[in-house]
């Protein structure tokens, strides 16, 4: 399929490979403030990183500005581990 979009591609010597996605034991991302001041976490979205980027970005912005995020971040708090 790639040659259709990249006609100069030489696939010889290549092999199929799939890497691991970053995820946590409960499959939920970590979104929220760290115990240390001025540190905010937003990671572990797994294969939904691009899909959840806008909502996560807005939530982090709101946390940094001292505003209420648009969703309840309790399930995603870093302190759950």
C-alpha positions, -999 to 999 in steps of 0.1 A, spaced: 0 0 0 28 24 8 42 23 -27 10 38 -40 16 69 -19 54 68 -20 64 56 -55 101 58 -48 99 36 -18 120 5 -18 104 -20 6 130 -47 0 145 -58 33 116 -44 53 95 -64 77 62 -59 94 64 -46 129 40 -35 156 51 -16 187 35 -13 221 12 16 229 18 35 261 -10 25 285 -15 20 322 -28 -11 342 -63 3 343 -62 15 306 -70 51 316 -47 80 310 -32 101 337 -45 136 337 -40 160 366 -17 177 390 13 160 405 20 162 442 48 186 434 37 222 426 35 234 390 36 200 375 6 186 355 5 152 339 -12 142 307 0 108 294 -9 72 288 -37 76 263 -26 45 244 -41 43 209 -66 71 217 -39 98 220 -49 118 189 -86 113 196 -84 125 232 -58 153 226 -82 182 224 -102 173 255 -70 166 274 -54 198 263 -84 218 274 -85 201 307 -48 208 313 -53 244 303 -81 248 327 -61 232 355 -32 256 349 -55 286 348 -73 276 380 -106 269 362 -129 239 364 -121 214 336 -150 204 313 -150 168 325 -145 152 359 -108 143 361 -112 121 392 -109 88 373 -77 100 357 -59 115 388 -22 106 391 -26 96 428 -48 66 419 -16 45 418 
